[in-house]
Amino acid sequence: MVNPFKYGEVVTGEYFCNRIHEIGELTSYIEAAQNVFIYSNRRLGKTSLIKVVMEALAGEVITIYVDVHRASSVAQFLEVYSKAISQAFLTRKEKIEKIANFFSRIIPSFEVEKDGSWRVSFDFSRTKSSVERALEEVYELPEKIAEDYKRRVVVIFDEFQEISQFDGKQFEKKMRSFIQHHSEVCYIFMGSKTHIILEMFSDSSRAFYRSAKVYPLPPICTEELVNFICKRFKSGSKKISNLLAKKIVELSKNIPYYVQMLSSSIWLNAKDEVKDCDTKNALEEILLSQNELFYSWHDFCSPHQRAVLSALVKTDEIFSQDNRLLCNLGSSASVQTSLRALMKKGLVAKYNGKYHIVDPFFQIWLARNVAI
């Protein structure tokens, strides 16, 4: 029987834990062409959520999904964006000739893969001036497509904060100068490096300042996750009590990725009905499988950063004088410096004004192995 839980990939359909409220709000924003900035820590399901929303709107809008993380330069961003536009129409089975006619400054090539899918590549001059002119053309395409097809176009920039590495603030200004005039296009900006992307949308000196509806994505509520876990176990012909389902949620800190990871391991090893020992054994398996990874994360941290991680295992009141003395953390300034470094590494995040360790299983591992 197929495992009823999935993690490590985008999930939709029955594998997606319904965010009914968020789906409704995002749908209304898209229909009103309201640009939205969705941000959260990793593993909370931003990409899965927006995919579910776009599937529901498939008959009404044209979706262009751009994974900015795939680009490390302006030229690569041009190619990634152009491919995303082409793929949107290949999915709609538009004629190759018509897709090719969208572009004049870059030349697309189309090849059929063994599985029947299309692979798109682009030939263009990679001089700075040529790339800039071609990118200007591509920036205007979504609005032209919306006018031509008389449909709302939705452009999704996933991991949008990565554009900050291309050409400083100038790249942001150039991009913003084009898309701010698009009335028939809804732009969805998504990011997981919250300390970077929040600056982009909250700093008055940045081009995207207040340019979109700010939409923080919170963890899923316990009740909703418990219902999801019980339903999925039932679909996999196994039973689990609400109490044990709640324990899974607590261990996973209400983060969908980790809920699915732990539930998947439990389902694999449990018999007809899940017992408490099944949850404990599954957690031990995960910690063992992640042991080397967790050691590498810890080893790459400075001694003071390790002390801050150990302190966060015990308390989120990390700046209090008593806790700083108890955990040998030194001054508030040194704590802040280490927190910034840990956030950059993706090990720590800030939520509701408090700092916490992002990976709940890493936190358990720290408590067992290195916490002071």
Helices and strands as residue ranges (DSSP letters): G 13-15, H 20-31, E 36-39, H 46-56, E 61-67, G 68-70, H 74-91, H 96-100, E 107-112, E 118-123, H 128-149, E 152-158, G 160-165, H 168-179, E 185-191, H 194-202, E 213-216, H 222-235, H 242-251, H 256-269, H 276-289, H 291-299, H 303-314, H 321-326, H 332-344, E 348-351, E 354-357, H 360-369
